[in-house]
């Protein structure tokens, strides 16, 4: 099977799964809708996150289908050889996994660790659980972990780290945090709901 056929098949599976999830699975499995009106307030429903992910998956699958239809089949080489895993592939994958783990650990523990450090220095600060919905505490883990993730991935892809990557990552993560936080008063930024 050629790479073009694999891309087409993967794209079709993604689109089919997204359609099935949005129109069958989510409406029958999730108790509330995407947006919920409660006592005069507009809140995010339980179906918001899976529906948004399915829309993104469907859009990416459709993009994969369209690009595979438009691409020309690759010419067959004289020597038929399949793809091989190289040391560079393994190194890239290891760095990618390391970057994800470090970013998630920073996202989860940046706020609580900073509060613990302030307690150790004698500052009059309550526990992190009480502060997790207050500015700047509610943004702390998301912004530090998210910026590390985006800047790290940009550096990994480009092969070196630059100040521009860090600034771009910081701006992108702050914009995402504001888009999620400002319209929905009762939607905590990750990972604050778990703390």
C-alpha positions in Angstrom: 0.0 0.0 0.0 1.4 3.4 -1.0 1.8 6.4 1.4 -0.9 8.1 -0.6 -3.3 5.3 0.0 -2.4 5.1 3.7 -3.1 8.9 4.0 -6.4 8.6 2.2 -7.5 5.7 4.4 -6.4 7.4 7.6 -8.2 10.6 6.6 -11.4 8.7 5.8 -11.3 6.9 9.2 -10.7 10.1 11.0 -13.7 11.8 9.3 -15.9 8.8 9.8 -15.0 8.6 13.5 -15.6 12.3 14.0 -19.0 12.2 12.3 -20.0 9.1 14.3 -18.9 10.7 17.6 -20.5 14.1 17.0 -23.9 12.7 15.8 -24.2 9.4 17.6 -21.8 8.8 20.5 -21.7 12.2 22.2 -25.4 13.0 22.1 -26.3 9.5 23.5 -23.5 9.3 26.0 -23.1 12.8 27.5 -25.8 14.1 29.7 -25.6 17.8 29.0 -25.1 19.7 25.7 -22.3 21.8 24.4 -23.6 25.0 26.0 -25.9 24.8 29.1 -28.2 27.5 30.5 -28.4 27.3 34.3 -30.1 29.8 36.5 -29.6 32.6 33.9 -25.9 31.8 33.4 -24.4 30.3 30.3 -21.9 27.6 31.1 -19.9 25.0 29.2 -21.6 21.7 29.0 -20.0 18.3 29.4 -20.1 17.8 25.6 -18.0 20.8 24.8 -14.5 19.2 25.0 -15.3 16.0 23.1 -17.3 17.8 20.5 -14.5 20.3 19.9 -11.9 17.5 19.6 -14.1 15.6 17.2 -14.5 18.7 15.0 -10.7 19.2 15.0 -10.2 15.5 14.2 -12.7 15.6 11.4 -11.2 18.8 9.9 -7.7 17.3 10.0 -9.0 14.0 8.5 -10.7 16.0 5.7 -7.5 17.9 5.0 -5.6 14.6 4.8 -8.2 13.2 2.4 -8.0 16.3 0.2 -4.2 16.5 0.1 -3.9 12.7 -0.7 -6.4 13.0 -3.6 -4.5 16.0 -5.0 -1.0 14.5 -4.6 0.5 12.6 -7.4 1.5 9.0 -6.8 5.2 8.7 -6.1 7.3 7.2 -8.9 8.5 3.6 -8.1 12.2 3.4 -7.5 14.4 0.8 -9.0 15.1 -0.7 -5.6 11.9 -1.4 -3.6 12.7 -0.6 0.0 10.4 0.1 2.8 10.7 2.8 5.4 13.4 2.2 8.0 13.7 3.4 11.6 17.0 5.2 12.1 18.8 6.4 15.2 17.7 10.0 14.3 14.1 8.8 14.4 14.5 7.2 17.8 16.3 10.3 19.1 13.6 12.6 17.8 10.8 10.4 19.4 12.7 10.3 22.7 13.1 14.1 22.8 9.4 14.5 21.9 8.3 12.2 24.7 10.7 14.0 27.1 9.3 17.4 26.1 5.7 16.2 26.6 6.5 14.8 30.1 8.4 17.8 31.3 5.6 20.2 30.1 2.9 18.2 31.7 4.9 18.0 35.0 5.4 21.7 34.9 1.7 22.3 34.2 0.7 20.1 37.1 3.2 21.2 39.7 4.3 24.8 39.0 1.5 26.4 41.0 1.6 24.1 44.1 5.4 24.2 44.2 5.5 28.0 44.0 3.0 28.2 46.8 5.1 25.8 48.9 8.2 27.8 48.3 6.4 31.0 49.3 5.3 29.2 52.5 8.9 28.1 53.2 10.0 31.7 52.8 7.5 32.9 55.3 5.0 34.5 53.0 1.4 34.8 54.1 -0.2 32.7 51.4 -3.0 30.2 51.7 -2.8 26.7 50.1 -2.9 26.3 46.4 -6.4 24.7 46.3 -7.8 28.0 47.7 -5.9 30.1 45.1 -6.5 28.0 42.0 -9.2 30.2 40.7 -7.5 33.5 41.6 -5.4 35.6 39.2 -2.4 35.0 38.6 -2.5 31.6 40.2 -5.0 30.0 37.9 -2.9 30.8 34.9 0.5 29.8 36.3 0.7 26.1 35.6 -1.1 26.4 32.2 1.1 29.2 31.0 4.4 27.7 32.2 3.7 24.2 31.0 2.1 25.3 27.8 4.9 27.7 26.9 7.4 25.0 27.6 5.6 22.6 25.4 5.1 24.9 22.4 8.5 26.5 22.6 10.1 23.1 23.1 8.3 21.6 20.1 9.3 24.6 17.9 12.9 24.2 19.0 12.8 20.4 18.4 11.4 21.0 14.9 13.8 23.8 14.0 16.8 22.1 15.6 17.7 25.1 17.9 16.0 27.3 20.5 15.4 31.0 19.8 14.0 33.8 21.9 11.4 34.3 19.1 10.1 30.8 19.7 9.6 31.4 23.5 7.8 34.7 22.9 5.6 33.2 20.2 4.8 30.2 22.5 4.1 32.6 25.5 1.7 34.7 23.4 -0.1 31.7 21.9 -0.6 30.1 25.3 -1.8 33.3 27.0 -4.3 33.8 24.1 -5.6 30.2 24.5 -5.9 30.7 28.3 -7.9 33.9 27.8 -10.1 32.3 25.2 -10.9 29.5 27.6 -11.1 31.5 30.8 -12.9 34.8 30.0 -16.2 33.6 28.4 -16.7 30.8 30.9 -16.6 31.8 34.5 -16.9 28.3 35.9 -14.4 26.5 33.6 -11.1 26.0 35.3 -7.9 25.9 33.3 -6.1 22.6 33.3 -4.9 21.2 35.7 -6.7 23.3 38.3 -9.8 21.2 38.2 -7.8 18.2 39.5 -6.0 20.1 42.3 
